[in-house]
Amino acid sequence: RVSNLYVFFIREGDGTVHSVVPGEEAGAAPGEGKTFTARLEVAGSAGQEFRCVVLANAASRLSTDNLNLYKGKTYAEIQRMLLSDEITGPPLTRSEGFIMWGEAAERVAASRRPQKITVVLIRALARVDIGLGADPDHWNGNDAGGQPIPFRLKGIYVFKPNDRYAYMPVEGAFDPSLGRVTVPSTAGR
């Protein structure tokens, strides 16, 4: 679920943020996910190409009232600004959804408009519900036909290797050809 979306346009040349804009929901086609639009601020960007980095459900972590705060910063600086708070217990269920990150495989050119790009979003956290049957909270040990299911859950293991996590992978850790992060986060070290 995507509740809000922010697009960071990062200059290809010097690697600094040119602009950050909120995405505007444009609906969803049947059988497809939500579609958002974002407008690149073109003043002073003629002929330039940009990396298009997207953060979804991050409004509570970003200074959304002053998006100019991110202008001129590098990807690495933004990544460090957006580390989680120290984890001292189980993560809370977020009302706006888990924070997700993505980067367009193609570069965005200020001279070409409009441009339709697809960004796959990944997240640092996942929720796993463990249970049997249609209503795991009230499972009676039987299948839908009333027959006993010979299953006994003996244990669940949860590992927490770090004391915080990164909402954005470190630069260079995401492999666009594989569509996944290939280098672990150093956030909790």
N, C-alpha and C positions, 0 to 999 in steps of 0.2 A: 504494500500500500504506500502510495506517495501522497503526502499531505501538502508539501511545499517543495520548491526546487529553486536552486540558485546556480547560475552559470558563471564560471570564472573564465574570462578570455585572457590567455597568457601569451604574450608576444613570443613568437618563434625565435626572434633574434637574440634578445637579452634575457629571456626567461622570466620577465616580470609581469605582474598582472596589469593589464590595460584597463579592464573594467569588470565589474560584477553586476549582474542583473538578475532580478527574480524571474523565474519562468512563469508563464501564464498558461493555465490549463486550457487546452483547446478541444477537450472531449476525448472520446475513444471510439474507434471503429469497432463494429461487431467482431468478436474473436481476437481483438488486439488489446494491448495495454493502453494506459493513458498516454495522451499526446500533449506535449507542452511546447510553447513557443518562447523564444527569447530574442531580443533585439540587440545586436552588437552596436555599441556606441561608436560611430564611424568618425567622429571628429578627431583629426590627427592620426588616422590609421590607414590612410589611402595606400594601397599597394602592399600592405602588411598581411602576413598570415599568422593565425593564432591557434594555439592548442585550446580545445574546448573541454574544460573540466567541470563536472556537474556534481553538486552535493544535494541530496534529497533528504527531506525531513530534518534538516539541520538548523531551522530557524531559531531554535532555543540555544544553539551553540554559537551562532553568528551574531555579529553586531548589525542586525538588519536595518536599524534606524540610521546607520552611517556606513553604507557599503563602500564608500570612498576610502575607508580605513585600510582596505586591502590593496588599493592601487599602489603599484611600484614594488610590492612584496614578491618574493620568489615562491615557487611551489613549496620548497622546503620550509620556508618561514611560515606559510599558511598551515602546512601539515603539522608543524610543531605547536602552532597556536590552537589547533583543534584536537589535542590529545584528550582522552577522557579524564574525568576526575579520578582520584585513586579509588580503586575498587575495594570496599571493605565488607561487602556482603553480596548477595545475589543481585544482578542488575534488575532494576525495576522495569515493569512493562511500560513502555513509552506510549502515551496517548496519541502522539503524532506519528508513530511508527519508528522502526529502527533507522538510524542514520545510514545512508548509502552513498557510495561514491562511484563515479564513472568518468571515462575519458573517451572522446570520439576518436576513432581510428584515423579519420581524415582531418586535415587541417581546415580551418575556416578562413576564407579570404575576404577581406573587407570589400574588395571590388566586385565580388559575386553575390548577388542577392536575388531572390531568396535562396537559401541553401537548406536542403533537408538532410539532416544527419541522424543517425541512430546511435544512442549511447546505452550500453549495457551497464546496469548498476550492480555493484557488489556491496556487501556489508561486512563489518568487523564482528558483528554478533549474530547469533541465530537462536531461535527458541525451538526446543524439542519437547513435544508432549509425548509421554509414554503411557500407553494404556491399551486395553483390548476392548473390542466391541464398539457398538455405535455410541455408547455413553460410558466412557471409561470411568467417570466418577461414581457410577452406580452399577458397575459390572458385577454380575452374580456368579461368574465362573462357567456360564453356559453359552452355547452359540444361539443363533436366532431361532433354531428349532427346539431349544430347551435341552440339548445334549451337552454333557460336561466336556469342557475343553481341557485336555491334560497339559496345562501350562502353569509354571510357577516362576515368577520373576525373582531371581536370587539376589540381584544387586544392580545398582546403577553407579557408575563412576563419572565424576565431573572433575576435569582438570583445569586448573587456573595457573598457567605458567607465568603470567605477569601480574603486576599490581595496577596496571592501566592498559588501555589499548588505543590504537590510532584509528580514527575514522577514515583517514586517507592513507594509502600505502606510501612508503618512502619512495621518492622519485627513482624510477628505473626498476621498481619491484614488480610492476604490472606488465605482463607479456600480452600485447594485443593479439598476437597470432594464436595464443592459447586461450585468451579471454579469462585469465586468472592471475592472481598474485603468485609469484614464484619465489619470493624472498620473504622470510618472516619479519614481523615488526620488531623494532628495537625499543618500543614504547615503554616497556616495563623494566628495562635493564638499567 
